Amino acid sequence: MRGSTRTGTLVIDGSDPDVRVVVEVADPVVVHNEAAPDDAVHLTGPSVALVEALSFRAPFPTELAEDDRWLVGGLAATEFDQVEPS
């Protein structure tokens, strides 16, 4: 989030397949799968549904509080490559 001074941690816990991603939003942003602080924001649900939501193609499977939405707001400016079916 270029220019932002806000910091926070987002934990993405997906199932089927099981995946855990911890995103520490600061300067710089750090992504890992280790322990997260107790005050981290958690997104949980089926992994495919989470990927769809994080790429803004579907709603989040669990509600993200209004005060926490800034953690994913930077994704709106991200361009995702589209792969043509083979």
HELIX and SHEET records of a PDB file:
HELIX    1   1 SER A   47  LEU A   54  1                                   8    
HELIX    2   2 GLU A   66  ASP A   68  5                                   3    
HELIX    3   3 TRP A   70  GLY A   73  1                                   4    
HELIX    4   4 GLY A   74  ALA A   77  5                                   4    
SHEET    1   A 4 VAL A  30  HIS A  32  0                                        
SHEET    2   A 4 VAL A  19  VAL A  25 -1                                        
SHEET    3   A 4 GLY A   8  SER A  15 -1                                        
SHEET    4   A 4 VAL A  41  PRO A  46  1                                        
END                                                                             
